Amino acid sequence: MWYNIEMRKTEFIQGEYYHLLNRGNNKQLTFLDERDYVRFLFLLLYFQMPIEFENITREITYFIKHRTFDLSVDISKNRLVRLLNFCLMPNHFHLTVEEVAEAGISRYMQRVLNAYTKYFNTRHERSGHLFQGPFKAIGVMGDDQLEYLSAYIHRNPREITGWKDNEEKYEWSSYQDYIIKNRWGALLGVRPVLSNFKSQIDYQNFIKTSGAKESDLIEEHLF
């Protein structure tokens, strides 16, 4: 498998898929507790549309109690990007997104990272950069690479003690949305990947077997 590593030299093209990632400045933690993870997850899901939200804190509190967000939005208009999969790790994150609107990825990531950094610095009484420079963007070359990228992203929790072979239970990843039930409906586009498999079980087997070795090659080119 060839992996295109032209990070940030990649020209964003509407209808194409990209691997987006970043980590904490000086490898520092970017998520310190559950509320941090939930906040970033909300931004990833709902900032796909250029909508202003008056009370994000209420949504975060609702999620902590009910494990879902109490909010519906019209995604049919003015969508910037389509989120395909994600994994939030203690000091970094990985996403696959599709460019929907012109300059959609740039606008989306600017909103997400600026909003989260402002929240994080205020809540944890710190200042300065939270992430290690601009986010990295890598073009996805075809269905095979899209599948292996999803495998890499969904296997990421294996790096955390106690999560190896339990990735499907990791709440801050979209893996369970692929093999059990999509928690986010139209806010998470699972079909571009899952349509290449006969069933969710076939996809899960791919992650455990054929997707494992190839997806691990991606690690060599990151950060």
C-alpha positions as CSV (number, residue, x, y, z in Angstrom):
1,M,0.0,0.0,0.0
2,W,1.3,3.4,-0.9
3,Y,0.5,6.2,1.5
4,N,0.5,9.8,0.3
5,I,2.4,11.9,2.9
6,E,2.3,15.3,1.3
7,M,1.1,16.8,4.6
8,R,-0.4,20.3,4.3
9,K,0.9,20.5,0.7
10,T,-2.3,18.6,-0.2
11,E,-4.8,20.6,-2.2
12,F,-8.3,20.1,-0.8
13,I,-10.6,19.0,-3.6
14,Q,-14.4,18.7,-3.1
15,G,-15.6,15.1,-3.0
16,E,-12.1,13.8,-1.9
17,Y,-11.2,12.2,1.4
18,Y,-8.4,13.3,3.8
19,H,-6.7,12.0,6.9
20,L,-6.5,14.9,9.4
21,L,-4.4,14.7,12.6
22,N,-2.7,16.7,15.2
23,R,-1.2,16.2,18.7
24,G,-0.6,18.3,21.8
25,N,2.2,20.9,21.8
26,N,5.3,19.2,23.1
27,K,3.3,15.9,23.2
28,Q,1.2,17.3,26.1
29,L,-2.2,15.9,26.9
30,T,-5.0,17.5,25.1
31,F,-7.8,15.7,26.9
32,L,-7.6,15.6,30.7
33,D,-11.0,14.1,31.6
34,E,-14.4,13.0,30.3
35,R,-15.7,16.6,29.8
36,D,-12.8,17.4,27.6
37,Y,-13.4,14.4,25.3
38,V,-17.1,15.2,25.1
39,R,-16.4,18.8,24.2
40,F,-14.1,17.9,21.4
41,L,-16.5,15.3,20.1
42,F,-19.4,17.8,20.0
43,L,-17.2,20.2,18.0
44,L,-16.2,17.4,15.5
45,L,-19.8,16.4,15.0
46,Y,-21.7,19.7,14.9
47,F,-19.1,22.1,13.4
48,Q,-19.5,20.2,10.1
49,M,-22.1,22.9,9.5
50,P,-21.3,26.7,9.9
51,I,-23.8,27.0,12.8
52,E,-23.4,29.0,15.9
53,F,-24.3,27.3,19.2
54,E,-25.5,29.4,22.2
55,N,-25.0,26.8,25.0
56,I,-22.5,24.1,24.3
57,T,-21.9,23.5,28.0
58,R,-25.5,22.4,28.4
59,E,-25.1,19.8,25.6
60,I,-21.9,18.5,27.3
61,T,-23.6,18.1,30.6
62,Y,-26.5,16.3,28.9
63,F,-24.2,13.9,27.2
64,I,-22.4,13.0,30.4
65,K,-25.7,12.0,31.9
66,H,-27.3,10.4,28.9
67,R,-24.4,9.4,26.6
68,T,-25.9,11.3,23.7
69,F,-26.5,15.0,22.7
70,D,-29.9,16.5,23.0
71,L,-29.7,18.5,19.7
72,S,-30.9,18.1,16.2
73,V,-29.6,20.2,13.3
74,D,-30.4,20.5,9.6
75,I,-27.4,19.0,7.8
76,S,-28.8,19.4,4.3
77,K,-27.6,23.0,3.8
78,N,-24.2,24.6,3.9
79,R,-22.3,21.5,5.1
80,L,-18.5,22.2,5.1
81,V,-17.3,18.6,5.4
82,R,-18.5,15.0,6.0
83,L,-16.9,13.2,9.0
84,L,-16.3,9.5,8.2
85,N,-14.5,8.3,11.3
86,F,-12.5,9.5,14.2
87,C,-10.4,8.5,17.3
88,L,-9.5,10.8,20.2
89,M,-6.4,9.8,22.1
90,P,-5.1,11.4,25.3
91,N,-2.6,13.6,23.4
92,H,-3.7,13.5,19.8
93,F,-6.5,12.8,17.4
94,H,-7.2,11.2,13.9
95,L,-10.1,11.9,11.6
96,T,-11.1,11.0,8.1
97,V,-13.2,13.7,6.4
98,E,-14.6,14.5,3.0
99,E,-14.3,18.0,1.6
100,V,-17.9,19.1,0.8
101,A,-17.8,22.8,0.4
102,E,-14.9,24.8,-1.1
103,A,-12.3,25.4,1.6
104,G,-14.6,23.4,3.9
105,I,-11.8,21.4,5.7
106,S,-9.8,24.6,6.4
107,R,-12.8,26.4,7.8
108,Y,-14.0,23.3,9.8
109,M,-10.6,22.6,11.4
110,Q,-10.0,26.3,12.2
111,R,-13.4,26.4,14.0
112,V,-12.9,23.1,15.9
113,L,-9.3,23.8,17.0
114,N,-9.8,27.4,18.0
115,A,-13.0,26.7,19.9
116,Y,-11.4,23.8,21.7
117,T,-8.2,25.6,22.6
118,K,-10.1,28.5,24.0
119,Y,-12.3,26.2,26.1
120,F,-9.3,24.1,27.3
121,N,-7.2,27.1,28.3
122,T,-10.1,28.7,30.1
123,R,-11.2,25.6,31.9
124,H,-7.7,24.4,32.9
125,E,-6.3,27.9,33.6
126,R,-3.5,27.9,31.0
127,S,-2.5,29.9,28.0
128,G,-0.7,29.5,24.7
129,H,-0.8,26.9,22.0
130,L,-2.5,23.6,22.8
131,F,-1.7,21.8,19.6
132,Q,1.5,21.2,17.7
133,G,1.3,23.8,15.0
134,P,-1.2,23.5,12.0
135,F,-3.1,20.2,11.6
136,K,-1.7,17.7,9.2
137,A,-3.7,16.7,6.2
138,I,-3.0,13.6,4.0
139,G,-4.9,12.8,0.8
140,V,-6.6,9.4,0.6
141,M,-5.8,7.5,-2.6
142,G,-8.7,5.2,-3.5
143,D,-11.0,2.7,-1.6
144,D,-8.1,0.4,-0.4
145,Q,-6.4,3.3,1.4
146,L,-9.7,4.5,2.8
147,E,-10.3,1.1,4.3
148,Y,-6.8,0.7,5.7
149,L,-6.9,4.3,7.1
150,S,-10.2,3.4,8.9
151,A,-8.5,0.3,10.3
152,Y,-5.5,2.4,11.5
153,I,-7.8,5.0,13.2
154,H,-10.0,2.4,14.8
155,R,-7.0,0.4,16.1
156,N,-5.5,3.5,17.7
157,P,-6.8,2.8,21.3
158,R,-4.5,-0.3,21.4
159,E,-1.8,2.2,22.4
160,I,-3.6,2.8,25.7
161,T,-3.0,0.4,28.5
162,G,-6.0,-2.0,28.9
163,W,-7.6,-1.2,25.5
164,K,-5.8,-3.8,23.3
165,D,-8.5,-6.1,21.8
166,N,-11.2,-3.9,23.4
167,E,-11.2,-1.1,20.8
168,E,-14.9,-1.6,20.1
169,K,-15.7,-0.4,23.6
170,Y,-13.6,2.8,23.4
171,E,-16.2,5.6,23.5
172,W,-14.0,8.3,21.9
173,S,-13.7,6.4,18.6
174,S,-16.2,5.7,15.8
175,Y,-15.3,2.0,15.8
176,Q,-18.5,1.0,17.6
177,D,-20.5,3.1,15.2
178,Y,-19.2,0.9,12.4
179,I,-19.7,-2.6,14.0
180,I,-22.7,-2.1,16.4
181,K,-24.9,1.0,15.7
182,N,-24.1,4.4,14.4
183,R,-24.8,6.7,17.4
184,W,-24.7,9.9,15.3
185,G,-26.8,9.2,12.3
186,A,-26.2,11.5,9.3
187,L,-23.5,13.3,11.3
188,L,-21.1,10.4,10.8
189,G,-20.7,9.0,7.3
190,V,-20.0,5.3,7.7
191,R,-21.2,4.2,4.2
192,P,-18.1,5.1,2.1
193,V,-16.1,2.5,4.1
194,L,-18.8,0.0,5.1
195,S,-20.2,-0.2,1.5
196,N,-17.0,-2.1,0.6
197,F,-17.8,-4.9,3.0
198,K,-20.6,-7.5,3.0
199,S,-21.5,-6.9,6.7
200,Q,-20.4,-5.2,9.9
201,I,-18.9,-8.5,11.0
202,D,-16.8,-8.6,7.8
203,Y,-15.5,-5.1,8.6
204,Q,-14.7,-6.1,12.1
205,N,-12.7,-9.2,10.9
206,F,-10.9,-6.9,8.5
207,I,-9.8,-4.7,11.3
208,K,-8.5,-7.6,13.3
209,T,-6.7,-9.4,10.5
210,S,-6.0,-8.1,7.0
211,G,-6.3,-4.4,8.0
212,A,-3.9,-4.8,11.0
213,K,-0.6,-5.1,9.2
214,E,-1.3,-2.6,6.5
215,S,-2.7,0.0,8.8
216,D,0.3,-0.2,11.0
217,L,2.5,1.0,8.1
218,I,0.7,4.4,8.3
219,E,2.2,5.0,11.7
220,E,5.7,5.4,10.2
221,H,4.7,8.6,8.4
222,L,2.9,10.5,11.1
223,F,4.0,13.3,13.5
